Amino acid sequence: MGNVKPSSKMFLDIVGELRVLITKEGIKTGGKLPSERELAERLQAGRSTIREALRSLELLGLIETRRGEGTFLTDFRKHQLVEVLAEFIMQQPDSILDVRETRRIHEVAAIRSVCKNSGLRALPVWESLLTKLVIDREVLREDIIREMIVATENRLSLKIWFLLKQYSKVKFSEMTKEIEIEKVTNLLHGVLIGNELLALEAYLEWIEIVEEESRETRNDS
């Protein structure tokens, strides 16, 4: 087959199509999924999009990758949180605002927890992110929030946030706008000095930029 033209499909689109493919081909628990290359061709999506979707599904425990063997389907029935959220989204298309609001609750809670804890504020990860952000410009949007939640050591919140992030259809990818970098810089400075008001104000301004971008993308498509 020829090269697949990259598409604008996002995580939820790929998950839905994978679900149809798995059902149509009768792939059972423990069964092997098609290769990344084959999935890109069959689902008409870029390989990077397929790779991100598979990585996300693996982190959620829905599939597992065995080195040198391939990717296999696990027992999704063991992951009730995934099923509950997936059904909620699929059955109520207009629920995207609820998903985003719930995602924000987890993000705000993590930022507050870090700001209030001197030990968490002293973690070297914040200075590292600042350096990468200001000098190298290599920080992903996802890196900031993920590290906040990881620092709190709340594994349940991290898994819930990860799911909500995917289903909220917001791109937590590279930061390119100067105004966005400025807001995230302020957020990290607020965390470092324990200024919760500064950190949360910067976060809210930043996340509005991120979500507005996704709204513009949907309106243009």
N, C-alpha and C positions, 0 to 999 in steps of 0.2 A: 504493500500500500504506500501511498505518497505521504509526505509530511502533513501532519495535522496542524491546521491553523489554530493558534491559541485563541481560546474563547473567553468570555467574561463570566463563565460559570463559577459559582462560589461553592463553598463547602456543602451547604444544604442541598444544592442541585445535584452534586456528585453523589452524596449519600443516598438521595432518593433514587437515582439511576442505578446505583450499585445494589440497592435493595431489590429493585425490579429484576436486575440481571441475576442475582442470587436465587430469587424465587423462580424465575423463568427456567434457569438451568438446573434447578433442583440441588443446589449446593447445600450440603448438610453440615452440621457441626463437625469440625475436623477436616472438612473438605478444602481443597486448594482453590484459591482465586486466580483468575488470569493475571499475567504479568503486568507490571506498570505500563510497559510499552503497548501491550495489547489493549489494556483498559483505555489508554489515551486515544487509541484509534477507534475503538468501538463506541466510546462515549463522546467522541469528537471534542476532546478537551486537551489543553496543554499538559505536558507531562509534569510540570511543576505544580499544577493544580491537583492532578491525580496524586502526586507524591504527598502534598500537604493533607489531602483528605485521608489517605491511608495512614499517615503518621498520626493524625488526630484520632482516627478510629482505633489505632493500636494503643494510644495512650489511654483511651477510654476502656480498653480491654475487650473490644468487640472483634478484633482480629489479632493474630500474632504472626510475626515474621521470624522464620527460622533460617539462619545463615546457610546459604548454599542450597536451600530447598524451596523457598518461596513464601507466600503469604497464605495463611489458613484462617478459616472462620471459626470463632469460638462460640460458646453458648451464650447468645445475647440475652436469654431469659434470666441470667444471673445478674443482669445489670438493669434493675427496675428503674433507676433514676433516668437512664437514657431513654427507656421506653416511654415513661410518663411524659417527659419533656417533648420527645419526638411526636407523640400522639397529640399533645396539646398544640404544638405548632401546626401539624398537618391538618388538624380539624378546625383550627381557628386562625386563618391567615392574617386576620387583623390584630392578632395578639403580639405582634412584633414590638409594639410600644411597651407592653407589660414585660417582655423579655429584657428589653434594654433597661428598663427601670430597675428590674431585679438585679441585673448585672452591675448596675451602678451602685446598688446597695452594698454588694460585696466589695467593690473597689473602694468605696468611701470608708467602709469598716476597716479594711486593711491599712489604708493610709493613716487613719486615726490611731490604730493600734501601734504602728511604727512610731508615729510622732510622740506618743505618750510613754514610750519605753526607751530609756537611755541606752540600754544594751542593744536594742534593734537599730537605733539611730547610729550607733557606732560601727555597725557592720561595714566592711570595706566595699561592699557592692555598690553603695550609693555614689561614692567618689569615683569608682570605676565607670559607672554609667554616665556620670557627668563628663568625665574625660572623653569617653567614646562619643558622647553626644555633641560636645562643643568642638572637639578637635578632629576626631575621625569621622563624625557623622555616620556612624554605622549602627546606631541603636534602633531596634524595631519598636513600634508602639507596644506590642505584646510584651516585650522585655520589661518595661517599666512596671506594669500592673502585675505581671506574673511574679516578679521578684518581691513586690510588696506582700503578696499573699503567701509566697513561699517563706518569707521572713517570719510571718506569724505562726508558721508550723501548723496551720489549719488545713489538713489534707482534704477534708470534706468541702470546705469553701473553695479550695483550688479546683477540685473536680467539677463542682457546680458552676464555678466561673468559666471554666474551660468550655463546658457545654453551652452556657449562655452566650459566650463570646462567638461561638460558631453559629448559633441559631439567630443571633441578633443581626446578622448580615452586615457587620461593620468591619472594614478592612483594618486589621491591626498589623499593618506592614511598615514599610519605611516611612521615616519622617523627612519631608523635603522642604516644607514651607518654613521660612524664618520665624514667622509668628508662632508656629507650633513648637518649634525648638525653644523659643523664648519661654513659652508657657511651661513646658516640661522642665526646663532649667530652673524656673522658679519653684516648681513642685519639688524637685529634688533638694533645692536649697532649703525650702521649708521643712522638709523631712530631717535634713542634717542638723538644723538648729532647734528642732522640736516645736516649730511654729505651726500648729495645726491649722489656724485660720489662713495663713499664707499658702500652705500646701493644698488645702481643699479649694480655696479660691482659684488657684492656678489649675488644679485638676478639672474643675467644672468648666473653666474657660477653654481648656485644651480639649476635653471630651466633646464639647459643643462643635469645635472645629472638625473633629474626627467624624462625628455623626452627620454633620451638615454635608460633608464630602460624600458620604454614602447616599444621602438623599439626592444630591445633584446627579450622582452616577445613575441612580434608578430612573430619574426623570429624563435623562438623556438617552437611556436605552429603549 
